Amino acid sequence: MQSENPLIADFVKMANAAAGTFAGMTREAREGARERMKEALGGLDFVSREEFDAVKDMAAKAREQAEALETRVALLEAKLATK
């Protein structure tokens, strides 16, 4: 049932406008916060999973090669010591 009282009608219009304004402010605040987070996180140096796995594999291979070289050096040193 709609009221004929202009005071009540004006109050309802003002309340609807305030609710719409509040909803818009909330939406803008959320979008602004999202943009600030993107900018903050964009400046950090994150790597992708693929890049991490590639570097991890390279490090494992380098470690294996270093161990093999240590073994060879130990054998060569042993040969020199026996001469």
C-alpha positions as CSV (number, residue, x, y, z in Angstrom):
1,M,0.0,0.0,0.0
2,Q,1.5,3.3,-1.1
3,S,1.2,6.3,1.2
4,E,-0.2,9.6,0.0
5,N,1.9,11.6,2.5
6,P,4.6,13.5,0.6
7,L,6.8,13.6,3.7
8,I,6.9,9.8,3.9
9,A,7.4,9.5,0.1
10,D,10.4,11.9,0.3
11,F,11.9,10.0,3.2
12,V,11.6,6.8,1.3
13,K,13.2,8.3,-1.8
14,M,16.0,9.7,0.4
15,A,16.5,6.3,2.0
16,N,16.6,4.5,-1.4
17,A,19.1,7.1,-2.7
18,A,21.3,6.6,0.4
19,A,21.2,2.9,0.1
20,G,22.2,3.1,-3.6
21,T,25.0,5.5,-2.7
22,F,26.3,3.2,0.0
23,A,26.2,0.2,-2.3
24,G,28.2,2.2,-4.9
25,M,30.7,3.3,-2.3
26,T,31.1,-0.3,-1.1
27,R,31.7,-1.5,-4.7
28,E,34.2,1.3,-5.4
29,A,36.1,0.6,-2.1
30,R,36.3,-3.1,-3.0
31,E,37.6,-2.5,-6.5
32,G,40.1,0.1,-5.1
33,A,41.4,-2.4,-2.5
34,R,41.7,-5.1,-5.2
35,E,43.7,-2.8,-7.4
36,R,46.0,-1.8,-4.5
37,M,46.6,-5.5,-3.8
38,K,47.4,-6.2,-7.4
39,E,49.9,-3.3,-7.5
40,A,51.5,-4.4,-4.2
41,L,51.8,-8.1,-5.2
42,G,52.8,-7.2,-8.7
43,G,56.0,-5.6,-7.4
44,L,57.1,-8.8,-5.7
45,D,59.3,-11.3,-7.5
46,F,57.2,-14.4,-7.5
47,V,58.1,-17.3,-9.8
48,S,55.8,-19.7,-11.5
49,R,55.7,-23.4,-10.5
50,E,57.4,-24.4,-13.8
51,E,60.3,-22.0,-13.2
52,F,60.8,-23.2,-9.6
53,D,60.8,-26.9,-10.8
54,A,63.3,-26.1,-13.5
55,V,65.7,-24.4,-11.1
56,K,65.2,-27.2,-8.6
57,D,66.1,-29.8,-11.3
58,M,69.2,-27.8,-12.3
59,A,70.3,-27.6,-8.7
60,A,69.9,-31.3,-8.2
61,K,71.9,-32.0,-11.4
62,A,74.7,-29.5,-10.3
63,R,74.8,-31.3,-6.9
64,E,75.3,-34.7,-8.6
65,Q,78.0,-33.3,-10.9
66,A,79.8,-31.7,-7.9
67,E,79.7,-35.1,-6.0
68,A,81.1,-36.8,-9.1
69,L,83.9,-34.3,-9.4
70,E,84.7,-34.6,-5.7
71,T,85.1,-38.4,-6.2
72,R,87.4,-37.8,-9.2
73,V,89.5,-35.3,-7.4
74,A,89.8,-37.7,-4.4
75,L,91.0,-40.5,-6.8
76,L,93.5,-38.3,-8.5
77,E,94.8,-37.1,-5.2
78,A,95.2,-40.7,-4.1
79,K,97.1,-41.5,-7.3
80,L,99.4,-38.6,-6.7
81,A,100.0,-39.6,-3.1
82,T,101.1,-43.1,-4.1
83,K,103.8,-41.8,-6.5
